[in-house]
């Protein structure tokens, strides 16, 4: 049987993603009811972290435990990959000993190389290019609160980063319109924008991008590895803060999401992220449930 990886949302069809999310909601409900669901007894996940994380580590480690399996944390300082071993060699060795691998790294090419040489499924826990597991959680949150997102309008405000790229892929797979509000010089990948066709629109104004939107999403101005650009980014992104005014431009029932961690007073005002339209805590928890469903799908 051919090994399947999850390197981006585009690795799964629309129908598969819908099935994954519906199963995630079911898994979540069973967990809340105290019903054991341990289909992965005896299975082992290797979690390779070249970038640190809170939500990714806790959700995958807790998720494997709840599914009856085991997850092992591997940081560069603990394994030979951090001492110069070729990622191809690490992939061959690690995948021969575990059932599934999750990696959180910088360059997307490292993820692809790992997957190309792995005999076990590989999950993208984040790269500089895309962050598909976060989009599973975001879409699950929307499905729980609003139903199908097809035909809705989503406004991405801020950097054209890996989260923005994943929202473009989500627009393609889930059939919503994506308005991207970002400053000059920080637009998303041009080819990826083109792949979204008439579903993806770029604006240089927060208010224009947010007009009548059903969902407003943002992220930090400087991601991990961009700390040296912090000051320049602050100057560019100040007009792109998600504020009460932004939410007033959107639909009156619009939701607000953020992948976290958040910097109140920078990319989002405190009264928005802590307000009644914000669903960031449900969104964060859904990393656990969506990823459990993903792991099950890959190991079936």
Legacy VTK file of the C-alpha trace (Angstrom):
# vtk DataFile Version 3.0
C-alpha trace
ASCII
DATASET POLYDATA
POINTS 300 float
0.000 0.000 0.000
1.312 3.445 -0.922
2.388 5.569 2.051
0.470 8.825 2.390
1.971 11.956 3.860
0.332 15.169 5.036
2.671 17.945 3.920
-0.052 20.410 2.929
-3.848 20.556 2.776
-3.616 19.827 -0.941
-2.436 16.274 -0.173
-6.055 15.449 0.727
-9.159 15.874 -1.400
-12.093 18.038 -0.342
-14.112 14.940 0.545
-11.256 13.510 2.603
-10.831 16.761 4.517
-14.546 16.915 5.274
-14.475 13.309 6.506
-11.406 14.046 8.629
-13.085 17.036 10.277
-16.353 15.229 10.950
-14.396 12.386 12.558
-12.425 14.951 14.614
-15.690 16.387 15.958
-16.879 12.871 16.823
-13.569 12.025 18.532
-13.814 15.241 20.530
-17.354 14.477 21.699
-16.376 10.958 22.755
-13.415 12.275 24.743
-15.668 14.787 26.538
-18.050 11.931 27.381
-15.224 9.835 28.805
-15.516 7.174 26.095
-12.194 5.445 25.434
-11.053 5.449 21.795
-7.708 3.666 21.508
-7.315 2.357 17.942
-3.559 3.005 17.916
-2.492 0.733 20.773
1.129 -0.230 20.203
1.756 2.517 17.621
4.654 4.956 18.031
5.090 8.511 16.715
8.449 10.267 16.424
8.084 14.031 16.919
11.048 15.939 15.480
11.179 19.541 16.700
13.703 21.791 14.941
11.403 24.683 15.922
10.068 24.933 19.456
6.344 24.840 20.161
3.653 24.691 22.821
0.464 23.713 20.989
2.106 21.373 18.482
3.998 19.356 21.072
1.204 19.121 23.638
-1.484 18.272 21.069
0.465 15.537 19.282
1.854 13.976 22.455
-1.496 14.039 24.260
-3.280 12.894 21.112
-1.134 9.791 20.632
-1.573 8.880 24.304
-5.348 9.253 24.090
-5.398 7.080 20.955
-3.534 4.351 22.845
-0.132 4.962 21.258
3.095 6.655 22.300
4.871 9.805 21.088
8.589 10.452 21.552
10.009 13.994 21.561
13.187 14.433 19.513
15.040 17.757 19.510
18.157 18.501 17.398
20.349 18.539 20.510
19.209 15.002 21.384
19.615 13.263 18.011
22.276 13.041 15.299
20.154 15.135 12.928
21.244 18.128 14.988
24.897 17.170 14.618
24.998 17.059 10.842
23.535 13.661 9.922
21.882 13.847 6.509
18.121 14.148 6.824
17.800 11.341 4.263
19.705 8.994 6.591
17.716 10.091 9.650
14.488 9.533 7.712
15.422 5.972 6.754
16.473 5.016 10.272
13.696 6.706 12.274
10.909 5.558 9.956
12.103 1.944 10.222
11.476 2.050 13.981
8.251 4.064 14.322
4.831 4.041 12.690
4.506 7.751 11.911
6.673 10.892 12.012
5.760 14.505 12.727
8.334 17.197 12.025
8.269 20.907 12.840
11.070 22.616 10.948
12.163 25.697 9.018
12.670 25.045 5.297
9.874 23.192 3.501
12.546 21.360 1.482
13.681 19.559 4.653
10.156 18.262 5.180
9.925 17.067 1.599
13.310 15.330 1.786
12.281 13.583 4.998
9.028 12.397 3.406
10.788 11.216 0.243
13.046 8.909 2.268
10.591 7.807 4.963
8.925 4.394 4.999
6.295 5.762 7.431
3.733 8.564 6.976
5.077 12.071 7.632
3.033 14.962 9.051
3.964 18.604 8.574
3.879 20.135 12.058
4.917 23.481 10.506
7.412 24.780 7.965
8.219 28.292 6.842
5.973 27.672 3.826
2.763 26.175 5.250
1.121 25.149 8.540
-1.639 22.713 7.506
-2.378 21.202 10.940
-3.410 24.626 12.225
-5.847 24.939 9.322
-7.435 21.630 10.270
-8.092 23.064 13.730
-9.392 26.344 12.296
-11.744 24.576 9.905
-12.969 22.227 12.633
-13.777 25.249 14.800
-15.745 26.858 11.982
-17.603 23.616 11.222
-18.575 23.260 14.896
-19.886 26.806 15.150
-21.163 27.645 11.670
-21.362 24.490 9.542
-19.885 24.259 6.046
-17.536 27.146 5.196
-18.127 26.856 1.437
-19.213 30.223 0.043
-18.103 32.193 3.121
-15.638 35.100 3.038
-12.462 34.903 5.118
-10.158 37.885 5.683
-6.515 37.184 6.408
-4.891 40.282 7.919
-1.121 40.667 8.211
1.938 38.868 6.905
1.766 36.699 3.791
3.402 33.918 5.792
2.970 30.157 6.198
-0.446 30.600 7.804
-1.575 32.846 4.959
-0.309 30.252 2.465
-2.290 27.543 4.237
-5.409 29.705 4.090
-4.945 29.940 0.330
-4.832 26.144 0.153
-7.889 25.983 2.412
-9.796 28.369 0.129
-9.042 26.005 -2.763
-10.116 22.858 -0.921
-13.074 24.226 1.082
-14.469 26.665 -1.482
-14.454 29.995 0.371
-13.343 33.449 -0.756
-10.101 34.658 0.818
-9.334 38.371 1.120
-5.716 39.033 2.106
-4.925 42.418 3.658
-1.163 42.947 3.861
1.418 45.723 3.444
3.579 46.083 0.334
6.587 43.809 0.472
4.864 41.217 2.664
2.511 39.605 0.162
2.172 35.808 0.021
3.877 33.631 -2.580
2.783 34.873 -6.005
2.414 31.435 -7.601
0.326 30.220 -4.688
-1.951 33.260 -4.976
-2.400 32.504 -8.686
-3.311 28.904 -7.871
-6.278 30.254 -5.885
-7.730 31.872 -8.993
-10.681 34.179 -8.384
-11.101 32.857 -4.842
-8.080 34.831 -3.565
-7.842 38.628 -3.505
-5.026 40.895 -2.265
-5.739 44.249 -0.583
-3.474 46.929 0.849
-6.173 47.995 3.288
-7.452 46.259 6.413
-10.941 47.705 6.047
-11.288 46.687 2.407
-10.087 43.145 3.093
-12.400 42.824 6.097
-15.543 44.210 4.467
-18.469 41.846 5.150
-16.087 39.007 6.064
-17.475 36.046 8.007
-14.119 35.223 9.597
-11.151 37.445 10.467
-7.771 35.769 11.009
-4.336 37.118 11.866
-0.905 36.066 13.143
2.139 37.665 14.786
4.054 40.264 12.806
7.408 38.485 13.184
7.452 34.690 13.188
10.119 32.486 14.729
13.415 33.153 12.953
12.403 36.708 11.964
13.243 38.396 15.268
15.943 40.544 13.633
13.217 42.048 11.421
10.973 42.969 14.370
11.424 46.753 14.224
10.999 47.006 10.450
7.954 44.759 10.610
6.376 46.812 13.379
6.551 49.925 11.204
5.034 48.122 8.226
2.283 46.306 10.118
0.989 48.949 12.523
-1.854 49.878 10.098
-2.759 46.173 9.887
-3.759 45.548 13.480
-7.059 43.706 13.900
-9.091 46.069 16.082
-12.708 46.720 16.992
-12.950 48.859 13.864
-11.790 45.885 11.780
-14.472 43.680 13.295
-17.083 46.381 12.621
-16.163 46.267 8.918
-16.854 42.522 8.913
-20.222 40.805 9.127
-21.918 41.419 12.486
-21.654 37.687 13.306
-18.032 37.352 12.179
-15.638 35.192 14.182
-12.028 35.992 15.056
-9.213 33.413 14.976
-5.486 33.492 15.750
-3.114 30.506 15.725
-1.325 31.772 18.871
0.858 32.805 20.590
-0.605 36.311 20.325
0.879 39.727 21.106
-1.977 41.881 22.377
-1.580 45.459 21.250
0.376 44.446 18.138
-1.362 42.279 15.523
-4.607 42.248 17.518
-6.111 44.499 20.168
-6.913 42.973 23.549
-10.612 43.799 23.250
-10.826 41.679 20.070
-8.888 38.578 21.114
-10.565 38.589 24.524
-13.952 39.662 23.135
-17.089 37.672 22.437
-16.336 37.166 18.726
-13.021 35.489 19.467
-12.878 31.684 19.335
-9.115 31.303 19.777
-9.324 28.938 22.760
-11.686 26.527 21.026
-9.459 26.821 17.966
-6.350 25.998 20.023
-7.967 22.961 21.668
-9.051 21.656 18.292
-5.416 21.109 17.332
-5.670 18.035 19.565
-8.824 16.613 18.045
-8.120 17.419 14.382
-4.640 15.909 14.594
-5.946 12.752 16.265
-8.289 12.321 13.327
-5.421 12.995 10.912
-3.168 10.399 12.566
-5.928 7.803 12.419
-6.517 8.513 8.746
-2.840 8.159 7.873
-2.410 4.938 9.865
-5.559 3.161 8.656
LINES 1 301
300 0 1 2 3 4 5 6 7 8 9 10 11 12 13 14 15 16 17 18 19 20 21 22 23 24 25 26 27 28 29 30 31 32 33 34 35 36 37 38 39 40 41 42 43 44 45 46 47 48 49 50 51 52 53 54 55 56 57 58 59 60 61 62 63 64 65 66 67 68 69 70 71 72 73 74 75 76 77 78 79 80 81 82 83 84 85 86 87 88 89 90 91 92 93 94 95 96 97 98 99 100 101 102 103 104 105 106 107 108 109 110 111 112 113 114 115 116 117 118 119 120 121 122 123 124 125 126 127 128 129 130 131 132 133 134 135 136 137 138 139 140 141 142 143 144 145 146 147 148 149 150 151 152 153 154 155 156 157 158 159 160 161 162 163 164 165 166 167 168 169 170 171 172 173 174 175 176 177 178 179 180 181 182 183 184 185 186 187 188 189 190 191 192 193 194 195 196 197 198 199 200 201 202 203 204 205 206 207 208 209 210 211 212 213 214 215 216 217 218 219 220 221 222 223 224 225 226 227 228 229 230 231 232 233 234 235 236 237 238 239 240 241 242 243 244 245 246 247 248 249 250 251 252 253 254 255 256 257 258 259 260 261 262 263 264 265 266 267 268 269 270 271 272 273 274 275 276 277 278 279 280 281 282 283 284 285 286 287 288 289 290 291 292 293 294 295 296 297 298 299
